[in-house]
Amino acid sequence: MPREITVEVGALIRNCTAPLQLETLCEGDLGRKISRPRIQKAGLALAGFVKHVYPDRIQVLGLTELDYLMSLPEAVALAGLEAYCGRRLCGLIVSRGLEVPPMLIEVARLHDVVVMRSPLMSSTVISVLTSRLEELLAPRASIHGVLVDVFGVGLLLIGRSGVGKSEAALDLVLKGHRLVADDVVAVTVRPPHTVWGAATELHQHHMEIRGMGILNITHLFGVAAVRDTKKIEVVVELSEAREDDYDRLGTEDEVWPILGVDVPLARIPLRPGRNIASLIEVVARNQILKYRGHDSAREFQDKINARIAAATGGGVPEPVPRAHSQPNSRAEVE
């Protein structure tokens, strides 16, 4: 069973300090874990009802919460804050640059809770935090392959080591397309159920070509030849040709699961003399056509079915059932 993904509040602060213009008011325990991307408003917790306060969510206090807190008798307000912060909150953020009551800072310090302040509206703070946390808490994996951007379509090239994935990617770069990652592709799942890939920090913008070694694609071809991240829209498998393994018409919708998301799979058999880069370009163009509602193989099959039906006077044959392939490249969940 995969382990639960968490992020320390210190890492979130480092990630959000610039966009949220965060100011730290109380140094607390930066090692506390956040496990949910949702943000929580205090609500009735300031009145002492803390049953539904989730300590692994960032708490946001706005004008309504602070006005309510200041309207309470001091003893009641302190009791509510004690119960609230006593839940071992991972962090509090006060929005709109509001003045923070000293009692809140004192109680937070006693319970080792981080308190920050942002000049932005509560809605903006929540939106930015949610977006960053969805990225940080997304399921992750490492896949052996090459990720390229061809005509705006993200193609993940897979196949056994030495089959020619990097050479094909280099040909594509020479044709004006863009490299995202070579050898190791770090993949994450983002809402709504899409898979994104990027290079690891060490390998970013580099490519290994057998006989030539490590190449810096940015230095060789310029910044337009690379990009940092790309949605994976098609998996392209490069493998030795075996006639019984390939659909001659292209009507079988095969997929390759990545972190529970089914990504369309295209198989390209390798033979001497085949221009693999051009074939990969055709895969990208064909995917663009599918996005526009045109499936060449199925349209051709429909014409054949209609011709057979007209000639025999029978019904239209059953459509080809959807096929699901199994992954043949190991994805190691981090």
QUIZI-V980539 format. One record per residue. N is the residue number from 1. RES is the residue in one letter. D_FIRST is the distance of its C-alpha to the first C-alpha in whole Angstrom. Layout:
BEGIN
n->N res->RES d_first->D_FIRST
n->N res->RES d_first->D_FIRST
END
This chain:
BEGIN
n->1 res->M d_first->0
n->2 res->P d_first->4
n->3 res->R d_first->6
n->4 res->E d_first->9
n->5 res->I d_first->12
n->6 res->T d_first->15
n->7 res->V d_first->19
n->8 res->E d_first->22
n->9 res->V d_first->25
n->10 res->G d_first->27
n->11 res->A d_first->25
n->12 res->L d_first->26
n->13 res->I d_first->29
n->14 res->R d_first->30
n->15 res->N d_first->29
n->16 res->C d_first->31
n->17 res->T d_first->34
n->18 res->A d_first->36
n->19 res->P d_first->35
n->20 res->L d_first->35
n->21 res->Q d_first->38
n->22 res->L d_first->37
n->23 res->E d_first->39
n->24 res->T d_first->37
n->25 res->L d_first->39
n->26 res->C d_first->37
n->27 res->E d_first->35
n->28 res->G d_first->32
n->29 res->D d_first->29
n->30 res->L d_first->28
n->31 res->G d_first->24
n->32 res->R d_first->23
n->33 res->K d_first->20
n->34 res->I d_first->20
n->35 res->S d_first->17
n->36 res->R d_first->19
n->37 res->P d_first->21
n->38 res->R d_first->23
n->39 res->I d_first->26
n->40 res->Q d_first->28
n->41 res->K d_first->32
n->42 res->A d_first->33
n->43 res->G d_first->35
n->44 res->L d_first->36
n->45 res->A d_first->34
n->46 res->L d_first->38
n->47 res->A d_first->39
n->48 res->G d_first->37
n->49 res->F d_first->35
n->50 res->V d_first->31
n->51 res->K d_first->29
n->52 res->H d_first->28
n->53 res->V d_first->27
n->54 res->Y d_first->24
n->55 res->P d_first->24
n->56 res->D d_first->21
n->57 res->R d_first->23
n->58 res->I d_first->26
n->59 res->Q d_first->30
n->60 res->V d_first->33
n->61 res->L d_first->36
n->62 res->G d_first->39
n->63 res->L d_first->43
n->64 res->T d_first->42
n->65 res->E d_first->40
n->66 res->L d_first->42
n->67 res->D d_first->45
n->68 res->Y d_first->44
n->69 res->L d_first->43
n->70 res->M d_first->47
n->71 res->S d_first->49
n->72 res->L d_first->47
n->73 res->P d_first->49
n->74 res->E d_first->48
n->75 res->A d_first->47
n->76 res->V d_first->45
n->77 res->A d_first->43
n->78 res->L d_first->43
n->79 res->A d_first->41
n->80 res->G d_first->39
n->81 res->L d_first->38
n->82 res->E d_first->37
n->83 res->A d_first->35
n->84 res->Y d_first->33
n->85 res->C d_first->32
n->86 res->G d_first->32
n->87 res->R d_first->28
n->88 res->R d_first->27
n->89 res->L d_first->27
n->90 res->C d_first->26
n->91 res->G d_first->29
n->92 res->L d_first->32
n->93 res->I d_first->34
n->94 res->V d_first->37
n->95 res->S d_first->38
n->96 res->R d_first->42
n->97 res->G d_first->43
n->98 res->L d_first->44
n->99 res->E d_first->46
n->100 res->V d_first->43
n->101 res->P d_first->45
n->102 res->P d_first->45
n->103 res->M d_first->44
n->104 res->L d_first->40
n->105 res->I d_first->40
n->106 res->E d_first->41
n->107 res->V d_first->39
n->108 res->A d_first->36
n->109 res->R d_first->37
n->110 res->L d_first->37
n->111 res->H d_first->33
n->112 res->D d_first->32
n->113 res->V d_first->31
n->114 res->V d_first->32
n->115 res->V d_first->35
n->116 res->M d_first->35
n->117 res->R d_first->38
n->118 res->S d_first->38
n->119 res->P d_first->42
n->120 res->L d_first->40
n->121 res->M d_first->40
n->122 res->S d_first->37
n->123 res->S d_first->36
n->124 res->T d_first->36
n->125 res->V d_first->34
n->126 res->I d_first->31
n->127 res->S d_first->31
n->128 res->V d_first->30
n->129 res->L d_first->28
n->130 res->T d_first->26
n->131 res->S d_first->26
n->132 res->R d_first->25
n->133 res->L d_first->22
n->134 res->E d_first->21
n->135 res->E d_first->21
n->136 res->L d_first->20
n->137 res->L d_first->17
n->138 res->A d_first->16
n->139 res->P d_first->13
n->140 res->R d_first->14
n->141 res->A d_first->14
n->142 res->S d_first->17
n->143 res->I d_first->19
n->144 res->H d_first->22
n->145 res->G d_first->25
n->146 res->V d_first->28
n->147 res->L d_first->28
n->148 res->V d_first->31
n->149 res->D d_first->33
n->150 res->V d_first->36
n->151 res->F d_first->38
n->152 res->G d_first->36
n->153 res->V d_first->33
n->154 res->G d_first->30
n->155 res->L d_first->29
n->156 res->L d_first->26
n->157 res->L d_first->28
n->158 res->I d_first->26
n->159 res->G d_first->27
n->160 res->R d_first->27
n->161 res->S d_first->29
n->162 res->G d_first->32
n->163 res->V d_first->33
n->164 res->G d_first->34
n->165 res->K d_first->32
n->166 res->S d_first->33
n->167 res->E d_first->37
n->168 res->A d_first->36
n->169 res->A d_first->35
n->170 res->L d_first->38
n->171 res->D d_first->40
n->172 res->L d_first->39
n->173 res->V d_first->39
n->174 res->L d_first->43
n->175 res->K d_first->43
n->176 res->G d_first->42
n->177 res->H d_first->39
n->178 res->R d_first->36
n->179 res->L d_first->34
n->180 res->V d_first->30
n->181 res->A d_first->28
n->182 res->D d_first->29
n->183 res->D d_first->27
n->184 res->V d_first->24
n->185 res->V d_first->23
n->186 res->A d_first->20
n->187 res->V d_first->19
n->188 res->T d_first->18
n->189 res->V d_first->18
n->190 res->R d_first->21
n->191 res->P d_first->22
n->192 res->P d_first->23
n->193 res->H d_first->20
n->194 res->T d_first->22
n->195 res->V d_first->21
n->196 res->W d_first->23
n->197 res->G d_first->23
n->198 res->A d_first->25
n->199 res->A d_first->26
n->200 res->T d_first->25
n->201 res->E d_first->27
n->202 res->L d_first->29
n->203 res->H d_first->29
n->204 res->Q d_first->30
n->205 res->H d_first->34
n->206 res->H d_first->34
n->207 res->M d_first->34
n->208 res->E d_first->34
n->209 res->I d_first->37
n->210 res->R d_first->38
n->211 res->G d_first->41
n->212 res->M d_first->41
n->213 res->G d_first->38
n->214 res->I d_first->37
n->215 res->L d_first->38
n->216 res->N d_first->38
n->217 res->I d_first->39
n->218 res->T d_first->40
n->219 res->H d_first->43
n->220 res->L d_first->44
n->221 res->F d_first->43
n->222 res->G d_first->43
n->223 res->V d_first->41
n->224 res->A d_first->41
n->225 res->A d_first->39
n->226 res->V d_first->36
n->227 res->R d_first->33
n->228 res->D d_first->31
n->229 res->T d_first->28
n->230 res->K d_first->28
n->231 res->K d_first->26
n->232 res->I d_first->25
n->233 res->E d_first->27
n->234 res->V d_first->27
n->235 res->V d_first->26
n->236 res->V d_first->29
n->237 res->E d_first->28
n->238 res->L d_first->31
n->239 res->S d_first->31
n->240 res->E d_first->34
n->241 res->A d_first->36
n->242 res->R d_first->36
n->243 res->E d_first->38
n->244 res->D d_first->36
n->245 res->D d_first->33
n->246 res->Y d_first->34
n->247 res->D d_first->35
n->248 res->R d_first->39
n->249 res->L d_first->39
n->250 res->G d_first->36
n->251 res->T d_first->35
n->252 res->E d_first->32
n->253 res->D d_first->29
n->254 res->E d_first->27
n->255 res->V d_first->23
n->256 res->W d_first->21
n->257 res->P d_first->17
n->258 res->I d_first->16
n->259 res->L d_first->13
n->260 res->G d_first->14
n->261 res->V d_first->18
n->262 res->D d_first->20
n->263 res->V d_first->23
n->264 res->P d_first->26
n->265 res->L d_first->27
n->266 res->A d_first->30
n->267 res->R d_first->31
n->268 res->I d_first->34
n->269 res->P d_first->35
n->270 res->L d_first->37
n->271 res->R d_first->41
n->272 res->P d_first->43
n->273 res->G d_first->45
n->274 res->R d_first->43
n->275 res->N d_first->42
n->276 res->I d_first->39
n->277 res->A d_first->39
n->278 res->S d_first->41
n->279 res->L d_first->39
n->280 res->I d_first->36
n->281 res->E d_first->38
n->282 res->V d_first->39
n->283 res->V d_first->35
n->284 res->A d_first->35
n->285 res->R d_first->39
n->286 res->N d_first->37
n->287 res->Q d_first->34
n->288 res->I d_first->37
n->289 res->L d_first->39
n->290 res->K d_first->36
n->291 res->Y d_first->35
n->292 res->R d_first->39
n->293 res->G d_first->39
n->294 res->H d_first->40
n->295 res->D d_first->38
n->296 res->S d_first->41
n->297 res->A d_first->40
n->298 res->R d_first->39
n->299 res->E d_first->43
n->300 res->F d_first->44
n->301 res->Q d_first->43
n->302 res->D d_first->44
n->303 res->K d_first->48
n->304 res->I d_first->47
n->305 res->N d_first->46
n->306 res->A d_first->49
n->307 res->R d_first->52
n->308 res->I d_first->51
n->309 res->A d_first->51
n->310 res->A d_first->54
n->311 res->A d_first->56
n->312 res->T d_first->55
n->313 res->G d_first->55
n->314 res->G d_first->52
n->315 res->G d_first->48
n->316 res->V d_first->46
n->317 res->P d_first->43
n->318 res->E d_first->40
n->319 res->P d_first->38
n->320 res->V d_first->35
n->321 res->P d_first->32
n->322 res->R d_first->29
n->323 res->A d_first->27
n->324 res->H d_first->23
n->325 res->S d_first->23
n->326 res->Q d_first->20
n->327 res->P d_first->19
n->328 res->N d_first->21
n->329 res->S d_first->20
n->330 res->R d_first->17
n->331 res->A d_first->15
n->332 res->E d_first->13
n->333 res->V d_first->11
n->334 res->E d_first->12
END
